[in-house]
Amino acid sequence: MGESYESAFKKLEEIIKELESEDISLENSVEKYEEGLKLYEYCSKLLTEYEGRVKILMKENSEIREQDFQRVEDHD
């Protein structure tokens, strides 16, 4: 896709609104659903990639150090 997360997410929101509309044909609904699924997967992939790049600054003993971001569910 190559587009920004924000752009892809905005398109996904527009598709959701269209799918919630009662004035959409079954064929068009399926096409929009498929497009939305691709956008969802793209956005999810980008978030996963960004998550790996996020650093948290931790202050310990008056020193600031970087630590890799870890998701909450990774601690269980």
Secondary structure, DSSP 8 states (H G I E B T S, - for coil): ----HHHHHHHHHHHHHHHH-SS--HHHHHHHHHHHHHHHHHHHHHHHHHHHH-EEEEEETTEEEEEE---GGGG-
